[in-house]
Amino acid sequence: MKLWLNVREGAEYAGVCRDTIYTACERGELRHGRVSGRRKIILRPQWIDAWLERHAPDVQCGRTGSGTEVTS
């Protein structure tokens, strides 16, 4: 795995579209770096993982986001 990803690679890694990555960066939800001032956005895979974890549905302890039990 590469140490740094561009927006296209980050979107593929996260399974989202590029616009979602740009929006998350603009809102300050996704940690990122910029090359040449404001031109090129670069991302680390662990930053994307952390962002996805914060935005994943609550599935801990066998519960869904609605607070109901998950049954198999």
C-alpha positions in Angstrom: 0.0 0.0 0.0 1.2 3.5 -0.9 2.1 5.9 1.9 0.2 8.8 0.2 -2.9 8.6 -2.0 -4.3 11.2 -4.3 -8.0 11.9 -4.3 -8.8 9.3 -7.0 -6.9 6.6 -5.1 -8.4 7.7 -1.8 -11.9 7.4 -3.3 -11.2 3.9 -4.6 -9.7 2.9 -1.3 -12.7 4.1 0.6 -15.2 2.9 -1.9 -16.8 6.4 -2.4 -16.8 8.9 -5.3 -14.1 11.6 -5.6 -16.7 14.3 -4.8 -17.3 12.7 -1.4 -13.6 12.9 -0.6 -13.5 16.6 -1.8 -16.5 17.4 0.3 -15.2 15.7 3.4 -11.9 17.6 3.0 -13.7 20.9 2.6 -15.8 20.3 5.7 -12.8 19.4 7.7 -14.1 15.9 8.3 -11.2 14.1 6.6 -7.6 14.9 7.5 -5.6 15.7 4.4 -2.5 17.5 3.2 -2.0 19.9 0.3 0.8 20.0 -2.1 1.8 23.4 -3.7 -0.5 25.4 -1.4 -4.1 24.7 -2.3 -3.6 22.6 -5.5 -3.2 18.9 -4.9 -4.8 17.0 -2.0 -3.0 14.0 -0.6 -4.3 11.5 1.9 -2.9 8.7 4.1 -4.8 5.4 4.2 -5.0 5.5 8.0 -6.7 9.0 7.8 -9.3 7.5 5.5 -9.8 4.6 7.8 -10.3 6.9 10.8 -12.8 9.0 8.8 -14.7 5.9 7.7 -14.8 4.6 11.3 -16.3 7.9 12.5 -19.0 7.7 9.8 -19.8 4.0 9.9 -23.2 2.9 11.3 -23.1 2.0 15.0 -22.8 -1.8 14.9 -21.0 -2.2 18.2 -22.4 -4.6 20.8 -24.9 -6.1 18.3 -26.8 -2.9 17.9 -27.8 -0.9 14.8 -27.9 2.8 14.6 -31.6 2.7 15.5 -30.9 1.1 18.8 -32.5 -2.2 17.9 -30.8 -5.6 18.4 -29.3 -7.3 15.5 -30.3 -10.9 15.2 -28.9 -13.6 13.0 
